Amino acid sequence: SLSPFYGEDFYCEIPRTFRHLSFYIFDRDVFRRDSIIGKVAIQKEDLQKYHNRDTWFQLQHVDADSEVQGKVHLELRLSEVITDTGVVCHKLATRVLECQGLPIVNGQCDPYATVTLAGPSRQVLHTKVKKKTNNPHFDEVFYFEVTRPSSYNKKSHFDIEDVDEVDKMEIRVDLWNASNLKFGDEFLGELRLPLKFLRQSSSYEAWYFLQPRDNGNKSLKPDDLGSLRLNVVYTEDHVFSSDYYSPLRDVLLKSADVEPVSASAAHILGEVCREKQEAAIPLVRLFLHYGRIVPFISAIANAEVKRTQDPNTIFRGNSLTSKCIDETMKLAGMHYLQVTLKPIIDEICQVHKPCEIDPVKLKDGENLENNRENLRQYVDRIFTVITKSGVSCPTVMCDIFFSLRESAAKRFQGEFIYFVLYTAVSSFIFLRFFAPAILSPNLFQLTPHHPDPQTSRTLTLISKTIQTLGSLSKSKSANFKESYMATFYDYFNEQKYADAVKNFLDLISSSGRRDHKSIEQPILLKEGFMIKRAQGRKRFGMKNFKKRWFRLTNHEFTYQKSKGDHPLCSIPIENILAVERLEEESFKMKNMFQVIQPERRVLYIQANNCVEAKDWIDILTKVSQCNKKRLTVYHPSAYLNGHWLCCKATADNTPGCTPCTGGLPANIQLDIDGDRETERIYSLFNLYMPKLEKMQEACGSKSVYDGPEEEEYSTFIIDDPKETYKTLKLIIEGVGTLEQEHAQYKRDKFKKTKYGSQEHPIGDKSFQTYIRQQSEISAHSI
């Protein structure tokens, strides 16, 4: 295609000290080799011009001479030298000190510099080559004769002829990468300085940005290569140290406890932002960082459920709740997606099995039945891997699903309760997590690139089917507009699929962190026969092994003689302090594990096989993972004949000798900077200050005027005008204080900054723009 449409989004962190943001267009030939067509390079200072606007950019030619980065530190000194014969000449000393941030070309950088005095007699000198560094230290001095000797009585002046001559001269520094290839050394950038500026001061030292050769200006027709349409959203945050943000951060973190939640700072941010997504991203990151995400989402979800009239539409809109849960799943569930979906998606992308089931789109030679079977196998495998993955679901997601279920159960009683208990969770985990990850694996970091059209079509068909399987709606076939999808779905109309979805949803919405007894009906998670060793409640007597029926719900772990009997022993979930394997040497029995309870009481259990043992350990660890008193160490062997077999300690209450495994990648550490997220929220509040002020007016209007609501204020949700007004006052004060701090910081920085320093080399156009702006703002002049 000569007019390709990509429609792909990329998010990336970029360093503050960049000069260009560049986009390269390549052509891939039949041998999968890439040749470059052209590029678009946007200067840093121009990014704000194009911020969040669709713009067409002309492609430019790419050549090594225009690809430049890095800076060079130079010292120049122009001096007069009296020769032995008594005549005067002018010499220029050029000291090349160091470079920073040179590009690495083909995996290597062996830089050297050439220094040229361009004038009537051209002189070129070289530094030594510095091996394997893109930050070379040269510290070499080069001397050039600038003017011809003049008579001694004119020693302190250039004569007219000399002055003109010096004005025409320039010193030029070129950086090169010493190459072993026959094509010669690669150009890395140049610097040209006219000598006339040394007439004001005979000595000058500064950092300079390297420039493209001849400033990269080649006379080529601008419309040769076509153009590229981009929408660049560029955000630059200037983050202070933590104490600056305390007032605003405290107001935000209290959001979960504010009654009603619509009067909280976080909810207000969602109300004033143009897009809910804009507010959700920094809020979720901030609350995750401070461990407050579950109470916050529970509070806003509860408020939304109360406003929902129809149970069929629960969490279906693009509300602040749904955007926050989406964002949390994306952050906390990234590892979860990797362990569940990545292996199968990699296989689908590599094997390219034909899976087209639309008779109209079949290619020549393809068999519809074979394609259906290929697709059915993929759907079956992905469905199985998802519904068996409940144990790996991150704890934070389980806690959120638990609270969604709780809110839905309270709001919709009667005939709807059973239906809504499942749809409240499935609308997120299937509809907004697994289905989109299957559809666009590149957006969830499951694949590095956008899949090819055939693979993309296969993933679309799988995603549609999984989404419908997870929705648990009554008439599945009616969900599909296409008849071929309805026919295909008949494969999955068996009860076992619905049961698997329900079991999975039950498991991921059972939480160890909250008071689970508040859900009336305990959820059965696993049951089966295993052999257990008597726990030795009696001081004397045999501790023998017996076969028992074990049963685990989200409330308790019990065992009884046979299925359906009264429990002989019940361990509440909150009393499970650790679940670990038991070394075989303890009782000379395989597949054993231990459930450790308070006061060091241990229940030893033998599963039927190693798979069963792993399943029980995983699920017991999962449900007890958030218990407050969980152990950090345990004994991997039993206490027999007066000592622990593992560490030989004699007291039976000796603390464990081995760290607990925890076993599950449920809480992956997130790399979040809380101060940066608070700065982002401050920027949003600052941007939407007119709306905050309008909301304040609306609160005043609502609290004094009880007639029909004025239309201009009806866009805001205000349940309690007085509380909302109080919060708005705190937000506006906090934002105002931070705004003053930013302004003061800029003023101070402006006074202290030296153009030509390492931070702001000469040639830094964005700094020149900044100086111009500051000069306009203040009375300072540079």
MODAZI-V469712 format. One record per helix or strand of 2 or more residues. SS is the DSSP state (hx for helix, st for strand). FROM is the first residue (numbers start at 1). LEN is the number of residues. If there is no record, write none. Layout:
# MODAZI-V469712
ss=SS from=FROM len=LEN
ss=SS from=FROM len=LEN
This chain:
# MODAZI-V469712
ss=st from=20 len=9
ss=st from=34 len=10
ss=hx from=44 len=7
ss=st from=54 len=5
ss=hx from=64 len=3
ss=st from=71 len=12
ss=st from=88 len=13
ss=st from=110 len=9
ss=st from=123 len=4
ss=st from=137 len=9
ss=hx from=152 len=3
ss=hx from=160 len=9
ss=st from=170 len=8
ss=st from=186 len=9
ss=hx from=195 len=5
ss=st from=203 len=7
ss=hx from=213 len=4
ss=st from=227 len=6
ss=hx from=242 len=16
ss=hx from=261 len=3
ss=hx from=265 len=8
ss=hx from=276 len=14
ss=hx from=293 len=15
ss=hx from=311 len=3
ss=hx from=320 len=13
ss=hx from=334 len=7
ss=hx from=342 len=10
ss=hx from=359 len=3
ss=hx from=368 len=20
ss=hx from=390 len=3
ss=hx from=395 len=17
ss=hx from=414 len=26
ss=hx from=441 len=4
ss=hx from=453 len=19
ss=hx from=477 len=3
ss=hx from=483 len=10
ss=hx from=495 len=14
ss=hx from=516 len=3
ss=st from=524 len=10
ss=st from=545 len=9
ss=st from=556 len=5
ss=st from=569 len=4
ss=hx from=573 len=3
ss=st from=578 len=4
ss=hx from=584 len=3
ss=st from=592 len=5
ss=hx from=598 len=3
ss=st from=602 len=5
ss=hx from=610 len=15
ss=st from=633 len=2
ss=st from=639 len=2
ss=st from=643 len=2
ss=st from=658 len=2
ss=hx from=674 len=14
ss=hx from=689 len=16
ss=hx from=711 len=3
ss=hx from=721 len=32
ss=hx from=765 len=13
